[in-house]
């Protein structure tokens, strides 16, 4: 399949996080108009928000897609809902599944529903290191620079490959 290369961040810290991430991967891979290209190792990380919650399991998935970015986001949110994601409660609180559209080709998208590149990408080791594991060495993150530079500025402190 040709189309746009997109990168999706996957994370979970509730309801058997490893299984949640694996189920999400399978659900994304069978979406119409989406083809899996690569999947990173799984990583364990401390929560970004309140620390009185379980550690997260994170990964990054590369896909080629013919879906427009808003449609891909809607499909990802439907997978989150199917796996028990509730969008109420505290920001950065525990969740069964979090799927983030990190990159969509070389696009910069800023709408009320979607920001690409993902707004926290440059500061999050649990995103950058799995992304660097599967992305081309020369990947350029629109508006932020080469992925290799971003990774160098964001140490893998507290990140554990599973």
N, C-alpha and C positions, 0 to 999 in steps of 0.2 A: 504494500500500500504506500502510495506517496501521500504527501500532505505536509502538515506542519509538525515539527518535532516539539513536543511539549514535555515538561517535567512536572511530576506530581509528587508532593510530599505526603507521606502517610504516617499517622501517629495514633497511638492508643495507650491508655493506662487503666482501663477498666475491662472487666469481663474477659479475661485471658487475652491480654494485648497481642501476644504473638499470633494467636489464632485470628483475632480481629484483623490484623494487618494482612495476613495470608488470605483471608476471605475477601477483603477489599481488593487485593491484587487480582484475584480470580474474577471478581465482578467487573473490574475495570477492563481486564483483558478481553471480556466477551461483549463489551459495549459495541453496538453497531457504529462503524466509522472510526474505530480505535484499534490499533495493533501494538502490542507490547514489543518494545525494542530491547530494553534492559531493566534489570531490577537490582538494586544495591543489596549489600548485606543488611541485616537487621542490627540496630544499635539501641542500647539502653542509655537514657539520659535523665537527669533530674528535671522535675517540672519547671517550666518557665515562670509560672505564676506562683500561687501559694504553695509553700513547701510541705504542707500537711496533707499531701496526696501521694499516691504511688508514683514510682518512676514511669517514664514513658518508654515505649518501644517505637522506634522511628525507622523509616526507610524512604528511598526515593525511587520512583519508577519513571522510565522514559517511554513515551509512546509516540507513534506517528498517528495523526488524526486528520480527518477531513471535516471534523465538526468545528464550527465557529467557537471561539473561546466562551461566550456566554452559554452555549448549549453544552459544552464540555463541563463547565462549572455546574450547571443544573443537574447533569447526569451524576457528577461526583456527590453533590448534596443529596440526591435520591439514594445513593449507596449508603451514605452516612445515616440517613433516616432509617433505611432498611436494617441497619446494624445497631439501631437503638440510640442514635445520637439525638440528644435533646438540646436545642439552642437557647435554652433559658438558663439562668443562673449566673454565677460569677465568671468574669472574663478570665481566661486561662485556667479555668477549673478542670476537674477530671472529666474525661469523656471516653465513651466507647470507641469512637473513631473520629479522626480529624483528617480530612483530605484537602490539601491546598494546591491550587494551580500555581506553581512556582514560576514557570517560564512557558511562554507560548511563542515559539520561534524567536524572532528578534523584536516582537511587538512590545510596545509600552501601552498599557491600557489603564485608564483611570476613570472608573465609573463608580456610582454609589454601591454597586454590587460586586465589583471586581477590580483588583489592583494587580497588575503584572508588569514587571517582576513583583513577586510577593513582597509586601512591605517590610517584612522582617528578615528576608533572606540573607542579607550581608552580615548580620550579627548573630546568627544562629548556627552554632557548630553542628547541631543535630540535623541540619539541613545541608550545610555546605559540604561537610565531609562525605556523606552518602552521595550527594550530587557529584562531587569530584571523582568518586569511585567509578561512576558509570558514564560521565560526560566526556566528550572529546577534550583532549588536553588544552586546546586553544579556544574553548567555549568562552564567548564574550557575553556578559550579562548586561543587557541594554540599560544604559544610564548609570551603571555601577562599575564596569570595567571587566578585565579578565577574571575568570573564576579562580585561576591560580593565585592571583593577588588577594582576592577575598579570603581564600582558604588560609593563606599565609598570615593574614591579619586576625584570624579567628582560631585560636588554638583549640584542640579537641579536649579541653579540660572537662573531666567528668563524663566523657563520652566513652562507652564501652561497646566494642563490636561483639555481637552474640554469636 
